[in-house]
Amino acid sequence: ARTQPSLHFRGFAMATSTTTTTALHPQFRPPSHPRAPRQLRPFLSSSSSSSSVRPRFSVRAAAASASAPAQREAVAGVPWGCEIESLESAASLERWLTASGLPEQRLALEKVDIGERGLVALKNVRNGEKLLFVPPTLVITADSEWSNREVGDVMKRYSVPDWPLLATYLISEASLEGSSRWSSYIDALPRQPYSLLYWTRTEIDAYLAASPIRERAISRISDVIGTYNDLRDRIFSKYPDLFPEKVYTMENFRWSFGILFSRLVRLESMDGKVALVPWADMLNHSPEVDAFLDYDKSSQGIVFTTDRSYQPGEQVFISYGKKSSGELLLSYGFVPKEGTNPNDSVEFLVSLNKSDECYKEKLQALKKHGLSESESFPLRVTGWPVELMAYAFLVVSPPEMIQCFEEMAVAASNKGSSKPALNYPELDEEALQFILDCCESSIKKYTKYLEGAKGSAEVSINTKQANRTLLLKQLARDLCISERRILYRSQYILRRRLRDMRAGGELKALSLFTGLRNLFK
Ligand SMILES: C[S@@+](CC[C@H](N)C(=O)[O-])C[C@H]1O[C@@H](n2cnc3c(N)ncnc32)[C@H](O)[C@@H]1O
């Protein structure tokens, strides 16, 4: 869970300063969805040379792993970058990095089991050791010099925020091929980054039907398209010589945003600047490590400090942040193995009951505090946030509690975060039952999807398409299983609590009855 303003992709021309992401995790950080989960308190804690000729169309070979990144159908791709599973540009990248000042490394870029390409230890690496030391001159930020100065000047004149600026920068540099200083880096970038940006609407609707990630994927794609349209209408179309239509295409922007979503990092110690860090961006993510990239003032380079040791030949990992499996799929195109992501959560949707006789009053209280009749709260295997409980109290409270609606809405909105959790013992059972009912109906949706997906054999036009479909389905399946697992856990906790509560109630009634009987005796 986190707080993050949406990135103003659109309407950027009005911006007076560059847009930045706010404090999140000092790691790969995509712009948030406007309804990204809020920071909520836990309720339960139960406990080669760039001028070489490249094919214009590319298709990835399908990998067979369950959590392998999404593969795409044969679409017109970008005319730069590489097929990452081939290591085709690795040697020239390493040569260029060394020539550009990257010190000798204890890591090498190799083919790996997790993430296709990754950095592997060449020697023993100790826990607590600093690695990488990428100099700032090798980092791409919004302040980087444009090889085509005129293009850069126009972009700066329009005060384009960091994300669209960097997306345009990448395309501008990539289109210059060997005359860009970044050509060896761009050659080593995936030609088709793994990202939900490449899923069609039909695929999103079909495979993510049960998951709340569906809505976020749709919204992200529309943000990217909107941003591209804004750039084209407000800038590119006014300077057709600087921004040729054939270069600044939607397809190329899909690529550059895909690269940003899966590789951009935020460097806390460089005033929170967002940056592409060549070499460091070859590190894959593990939910089990807690090591992050940042600028190190003493060595004046981008480093990360290991939080475990590695033997020669072992893949070295960093953390992309405390992200749920859905968020990892959304930005990076992979889903960690079931049960391995300690930061996993699922967005849980609850709504006011339209037939509630106090519907209007409850909605008014919610709206006053920035909430609506339907809200999402993050569920984790460890429990749910107090805000969800407050929302549930509001949903189930009877008309005679009208004076408490406001207090409940405040608590549900997270504005009362310093206050203790709301306490309405008389509503506890009903509120927990409400959450349990929502949880069970959500489980049903996942089960229906998972069972339906098992049997559905689709007719594919060709093998590539069949492989792609298989992989997208597998990713969606992995995600649904992970999300349903969280719901199952919540269902278990809720049932147990309700059972205990009810058993306690029966016990009380029984002792009252015994007391009365003794009295009459
Ligand atoms: C920052 S790049 C890391 C380098 C990347 N493997 C490459 O070869 O360019 C992020 C991408 O690596 C892959 N990746 C990273 N961690 C992964 C993991 N744990 N499982 C599967 N793929 C992973 C995903 O494709 C993701 O979009």
The ligand as an ORCA input file, in Angstrom:
! r2SCAN-3c Opt
* xyz 0 1
  C      14.850     -3.848    -15.046
  S      14.627     -5.099    -16.229
  C      15.753     -6.347    -15.695
  C      16.607     -6.867    -16.815
  C      15.879     -7.701    -17.822
  N      15.833     -9.085    -17.383
  C      16.563     -7.626    -19.186
  O      17.055     -8.656    -19.653
  O      16.574     -6.558    -19.776
  C      13.036     -5.662    -15.722
  C      12.495     -6.821    -16.528
  O      13.173     -8.017    -16.145
  C      12.281     -9.121    -16.057
  N      12.258     -9.576    -14.650
  C      12.793     -8.958    -13.589
  N      12.624     -9.675    -12.478
  C      11.954    -10.786    -12.833
  C      11.458    -11.934    -12.124
  N      11.629    -12.067    -10.813
  N      10.795    -12.888    -12.831
  C      10.613    -12.765    -14.167
  N      11.043    -11.707    -14.896
  C      11.716    -10.736    -14.240
  C      10.928     -8.602    -16.503
  O      10.810     -8.841    -17.875
  C      11.033     -7.119    -16.255
  O      10.193     -6.369    -17.096
*
